[in-house]
Amino acid sequence: MSSENKGPVLPSYSEFDPHDLEYRRYMKKIYLVDNARVGLTGFALLCGLTILGTSADTLAVYNATHLSGDFHLPLWPDQFDIRPTIALVIGSSIVVFSHIVSLIFSKVKMLRNRAAVHTSLSMTAPFIGFTAVMISMIFFYAVNTSVTDDTLQSWSCQWKVASMSTKPHFGTLCDESRTALYLSVILVPVELIVFTVAGYQSILERKSIGAMSSRKAGSPTPSS
């Protein structure tokens, strides 16, 4: 008794559905772009933590070793401006907080599923970080151009060659101050890149929603 030849099994209709293929392409792009955004956000967070740690340490050492003008051998001059360091501490604190919140919403599934909040936060965090860093940088350079008042960086770097067995260790303070400043400069374009990538991801997500709607409204599977 011969068996009936039913012929080759045809693939499902969805494999030929252009809307389905378009939707898959968008989802793949979103996955890659999202990984890039999260990676850059993590890098920005590390920069912010380093800036906060180094600038806060220099400020703490100054507060611990600063003597009033009544002493004849003060470690720090009377005309001294610590506002640039304070600006770096405040700016980096804002960067750290905003990016921690952004990463939490990116990694916690329950929060990530809130698409509107997640998308807006992904773009808001780098914008806030960029603004905070730019303000602190502008303030730093504006004050640092003074020829009459010293700052933590200018004074510590001026005396960095002095060998000290105890605090304030001007050489260490100079290195920490420069590290905080250089990382702040690097953080400016990084925040812009994160903001751009987040914007591109938002565009892809909107397009994927349109592709999904077209996919669901496509032609029905042909009958066998």
Secondary structure, DSSP 4 states (H G I P E B T S, - for coil): -PPP---PPPPPGGGG-HHHHHHHHHHHHHHHHHHHHHHHHHHHHHHHHHHHHHHHHHHHHHHHH---TTSSS-SS-SSEE-HHHHHHHHHHHHHHHHHHHHHHHHH-HHHHT-HHHHHHHHHHHHHHHHHHHHHHHHHHHHHHT-SSSEEHHHHHHHTTTS--SSTT-HHHHHHHHHHHHHHHHHHHHHHHHHHHHHHHHHHHHHHHHHHHHHHHTSPPPPP-
